[in-house]
């Protein structure tokens, strides 16, 4: 393929990634208006990669074996990106050249989309490990439909969302390793928010992401979820989970000053604020996530965008000095330390 043909394929891929993002990720697309030029295109390319992986799981039905093969193919495609950049390859998985054999399946990516992803990875020198960890998160969805503890769910949140923050960090103009944890925390907070919002939809898909140990600590069962019970037990459970999610957003705020790309700080603040506002809507509905889906209106998004410009530190604020949100419900803390 000639250089001009390759360039045309990359441009085609970025355009397609933009359409995928606009259709499937309205809040992310809205916040992306604060990015410009190559950074915005790169954000679309990364989102499209993540979306294709998510579609593999959602569309697989009961075909676990076929899906595992397709995810194996995804691992190989990612490894191909790093043959020419071994210094950025996964230390955990070893040299990428040795991981290219033995997996045959149709690629989930359009050729242009993948070309745009490759261009993004090379341009911003994004390490491989977050991509492979994301695939590990997709693999968890193959066999794990229930989560016993917060530790299990936190690992899932990191793998399917926290790593996206790690992918985006170089794109947003940050090479400071101390910003990586806050970037991952933003993704984890967003994924926990999704889980709290989507309890009913997940039940319909045969999945319960809420930790069984914590439900029991509040006197709740899976049957209570199926009945859509909204009583004081459920409200207390949700208050704790909402506070936990907000603590992740607050931790994410610590990394914002490290982002040097034009518009990056406001974009991250706005993205966190929009997702955090889902929690506000859950509270406004008295924690009833069974009968209607919590959401953020366009008017609210515009108000948050204005605040991101006028009072940026009021959007995605840090935890107050000395404040602490417990990692586990009080009953479990006492049981483990008693």
C-alpha positions in Angstrom: 0.0 0.0 0.0 1.4 3.4 -1.0 1.9 6.3 1.5 -1.0 8.2 -0.1 -3.3 5.1 0.1 -2.3 4.5 3.7 -3.0 8.1 4.6 -6.4 7.9 3.0 -7.2 4.8 5.0 -6.2 6.5 8.2 -8.4 9.6 7.4 -11.3 7.2 6.6 -10.7 5.4 9.9 -10.8 8.6 11.9 -14.0 9.7 10.2 -15.6 6.4 10.9 -14.4 6.4 14.5 -16.0 9.9 14.9 -19.4 8.5 13.7 -19.1 5.5 16.0 -18.4 7.9 19.0 -21.2 10.3 18.1 -23.7 7.5 17.8 -22.8 5.4 20.9 -21.2 7.8 23.3 -23.2 11.1 23.4 -21.7 12.4 26.6 -18.1 11.6 25.6 -18.7 13.2 22.2 -20.2 16.3 23.8 -17.1 16.6 26.1 -14.8 16.0 23.2 -15.7 19.5 21.8 -13.2 20.8 24.3 -10.4 19.0 22.4 -9.0 20.0 19.1 -7.2 18.6 16.1 -5.3 15.4 16.4 -6.2 15.0 20.1 -9.9 14.9 19.4 -9.4 12.4 16.5 -7.3 10.2 18.7 -10.0 10.2 21.4 -12.5 9.0 18.8 -10.1 6.2 17.6 -9.6 4.9 21.1 -13.3 5.0 21.8 -14.1 3.1 18.6 -11.6 0.4 19.6 -13.2 0.0 23.0 -16.7 0.0 21.5 -15.9 -2.9 19.1 -14.6 -5.0 22.0 -17.8 -4.2 23.9 -19.9 -5.2 20.9 -18.1 -8.6 20.8 -19.4 -9.4 24.2 -22.9 -8.0 23.8 -23.5 -9.7 20.5 -21.9 -13.1 21.3 -25.0 -14.6 23.0 -24.1 -18.0 24.3 -21.2 -18.5 21.9 -18.6 -18.5 24.6 -16.0 -20.5 22.6 -16.3 -18.4 19.5 -16.1 -15.2 21.5 -12.9 -16.4 23.3 -11.4 -17.0 19.8 -12.4 -13.6 18.7 -10.9 -12.0 21.8 -7.8 -14.0 21.1 -7.7 -12.4 17.7 -8.1 -9.0 19.3 -5.1 -9.7 21.5 -3.1 -10.6 18.4 -4.1 -7.4 16.6 -3.0 -5.3 19.5 0.3 -7.1 19.7 0.8 -6.3 16.0 0.8 -2.6 16.8 3.8 -3.0 19.1 6.2 -5.2 17.0 7.8 -1.9 15.8 7.6 -0.4 19.3 8.8 -3.2 21.6 9.7 -0.7 24.3 6.0 0.0 24.8 4.9 -3.6 24.7 3.4 -5.4 27.7 6.1 -6.7 30.0 3.6 -9.1 31.4 2.9 -10.8 28.1 6.4 -10.7 26.6 7.7 -9.7 23.2 4.8 -9.0 20.8 6.5 -10.8 17.9 6.1 -14.1 19.7 2.3 -13.6 20.2 1.3 -13.5 16.6 0.7 -17.1 15.8 -2.1 -19.5 16.2 -5.3 -17.4 16.3 -7.5 -17.2 13.3 -10.8 -15.3 13.4 -12.4 -12.3 11.7 -11.2 -9.0 13.0 -13.9 -6.9 14.7 -12.4 -3.7 13.3 -12.9 -2.0 10.1 -9.5 -1.7 8.3 -9.7 2.1 8.4 -10.6 2.2 12.1 -7.6 0.0 12.9 -5.3 2.1 10.8 -6.5 5.2 12.7 -5.9 3.3 16.0 -2.4 2.4 14.9 -1.7 6.0 13.9 -2.9 7.2 17.3 -0.8 4.6 19.2 2.3 5.6 17.3 1.7 9.3 17.4 1.1 9.4 21.2 3.2 6.4 22.1 0.5 4.7 24.1 1.7 1.6 26.0 0.2 -1.8 25.2 -0.8 -3.0 28.6 -4.0 -1.0 29.0 -5.3 -2.5 25.7 -4.6 -6.0 26.9 -6.1 -5.3 30.3 -9.2 -4.1 28.6 -9.5 -7.4 26.7 -9.0 -9.2 30.0 -12.0 -7.3 31.3 -14.0 -8.4 28.3 -13.0 -12.0 29.1 -14.4 -11.6 32.6 -17.8 -11.1 31.0 -17.4 -14.5 29.3 -17.9 -16.4 32.5 -18.5 -14.1 35.4 -22.0 -12.8 35.8 -22.0 -12.3 39.6 -19.5 -10.5 41.9 -19.0 -11.7 45.4 -16.9 -8.8 46.8 -15.9 -5.2 46.1 -12.4 -6.3 45.3 -13.7 -8.5 42.4 -15.9 -5.7 41.1 -13.1 -3.1 41.5 -10.8 -5.2 39.3 -13.6 -5.4 36.7 -14.1 -1.7 36.8 -10.4 -1.1 36.4 -10.1 -3.5 33.4 -13.1 -2.3 31.5 -12.9 1.4 32.2 -10.0 2.4 34.4 -7.6 1.4 31.6 -9.3 3.7 29.2 -8.1 6.6 31.3 -4.6 5.2 31.0 -4.9 5.1 27.2 -6.1 8.6 27.0 -3.5 10.1 29.3 -0.8 10.5 26.6 -3.4 11.9 24.2 -4.3 14.6 26.7 -0.7 15.7 27.0 0.6 14.0 30.1 3.7 12.0 30.7 3.7 12.3 34.5 3.4 8.8 35.9 1.8 10.2 39.1 -1.3 11.1 36.9 -1.9 7.5 35.9 -3.7 6.5 39.1 -6.1 9.4 39.0 -6.8 8.7 35.3 -7.7 5.1 36.1 -9.8 6.3 39.1 -11.9 8.4 36.8 -12.7 5.4 34.6 -13.5 3.3 37.7 -15.9 5.9 39.0 -17.6 6.2 35.6 -18.0 2.4 35.4 -19.4 2.2 38.9 -21.9 4.9 38.0 -22.9 2.9 35.0 -23.5 -0.2 37.2 -25.7 1.8 39.6 -27.7 3.3 36.8 -28.1 0.0 34.9 -29.2 -2.4 37.6 -32.5 -3.3 35.8 -30.9 -3.6 32.4 -28.1 -5.9 33.7 -30.7 -8.1 35.5 -32.5 -8.5 32.2 -29.2 -9.7 30.7 -28.7 -12.2 33.5 -26.0 -10.1 35.2 -25.7 -8.7 38.7 -22.6 -6.5 39.2 -23.4 -5.3 42.7 -21.2 -7.2 45.2 -23.3 -9.9 46.9 -21.3 -9.5 50.1 -22.3 -5.8 50.3 -26.0 -6.4 49.4 -26.1 -8.9 52.2 -24.5 -6.4 54.6 -27.5 -4.1 54.0 -30.0 -6.9 54.3 -30.6 -7.2 50.6 -30.8 -10.1 48.2 -30.9 -10.6 44.4 -34.6 -11.3 44.8 -35.1 -7.8 46.2 -33.4 -6.5 43.0 -35.7 -8.6 40.8 -38.7 -7.2 42.6 -37.4 -3.6 42.2 -37.6 -3.1 46.0 -36.9 0.5 47.0 -37.0 0.7 50.8 -34.6 2.1 53.4 -32.3 -0.9 53.1 -31.9 -0.2 49.3 -31.5 3.6 49.9 -28.8 3.1 52.5 -27.0 0.7 50.1 -27.2 3.1 47.2 -26.1 6.1 49.4 -22.9 4.2 50.2 -22.3 3.2 46.6 -22.9 6.8 45.4 -20.5 8.1 47.9 -17.9 5.6 46.8 -18.3 6.5 43.2 -18.0 10.2 44.1 -14.8 9.5 45.9 -13.3 8.1 42.7 -14.2 11.3 40.8 -12.6 13.3 43.6 -9.4 11.2 43.4 -9.4 11.8 39.6 -9.4 15.5 40.2 -5.9 15.2 41.7 -4.5 14.3 38.3 -6.2 17.1 36.2 -3.4 19.7 36.7 -0.9 17.3 35.1 -2.8 17.4 31.7 -1.0 19.9 29.4 -2.9 19.4 26.1 -5.0 22.4 25.1 -8.5 21.9 26.4 -7.6 18.6 28.1 -8.2 19.7 31.7 -11.6 21.1 30.9 -12.5 18.1 28.9 -11.7 15.7 31.7 -13.5 17.9 34.2 -16.6 18.0 32.0 -16.6 14.3 31.3 -16.4 13.5 35.1 -19.0 16.1 35.9 -21.5 14.7 33.3 -21.1 11.2 34.6 -21.1 12.4 38.2 -24.4 14.1 37.5 -26.0 10.7 36.8 -25.5 10.1 40.5 -27.4 13.3 41.3 -30.3 12.1 39.1 -30.3 8.8 40.9 -30.6 10.6 44.2 -33.4 12.8 42.8 -35.3 9.7 41.9 -35.0 8.5 45.5 -32.6 5.8 44.3 -35.3 4.1 42.2 -33.2 2.8 39.3 -35.7 0.0 38.4 -38.5 2.0 36.8 -36.7 4.6 34.8 -33.1 5.2 33.7 -31.2 8.0 35.3 -29.7 10.4 32.7 -28.3 13.9 32.2 -30.3 16.3 30.1 -28.8 18.4 27.3 -29.6 21.5 29.3 -27.7 20.1 32.3 -24.7 19.2 30.1 -24.6 22.8 28.7 -24.7 24.2 32.3 -21.9 21.9 33.3 -19.9 22.9 30.2 -20.4 26.6 31.1 -19.1 25.9 34.6 -16.1 24.1 33.2 -15.1 27.4 31.5 -16.1 29.9 34.2 -15.2 28.0 37.4 -13.2 24.9 36.3 -12.3 23.8 39.8 -16.0 23.7 40.8 -16.4 20.9 38.2 -15.0 17.6 39.3 -13.9 19.0 42.7 -11.4 17.3 45.0 -12.4 15.8 48.3 -12.3 18.3 51.1 -9.1 18.2 53.2 -9.3 15.4 55.7 -12.4 13.8 54.2 -12.5 10.1 53.8 -15.0 7.7 52.1 -14.8 4.2 53.5 -13.9 1.5 51.0 -16.3 -1.0 52.5 -19.7 -0.7 54.2 -19.3 -0.3 58.0 -20.7 -3.7 58.8 -18.0 -5.4 56.6 -15.3 -3.1 58.0 -16.2 -4.2 61.5 -16.4 -7.9 60.6 -12.9 -7.8 59.0 -11.2 -5.8 61.7 -13.2 -7.1 64.7 
